[in-house]
């Protein structure tokens, strides 16, 4: 197939726990659209993928083992595989972001 179109409304839910929809899932790349309500958060966890958080709108706090940073619209943050991370909506209104996951890359 040369072209595939996925609608956010038709994309499958990641989990019943939060509003995350899988836009793409392949061995080399996963893309998730995540929307967190005011004060909502995803608890600290690890996974074996490098993860990129791109903020579409709102304001979030990304906590890792090394730092806590505020992320605003237009910001991209990268968290290495197996590093603990959590994200929380700290703004008014929804925090909307794309979460991109790729297989862990060799240490640079």
Secondary structure, DSSP 8 states (H G I E B T S, - for coil): -------GGGSEES-SSSEEEEEEE-SS-EEEEEEE-TT-EEEEE--SEEEEEEEEESEEEEEESS-EEEEETT-EEEE-TT--EEEEE-SSS-EEEEEEEEE-----
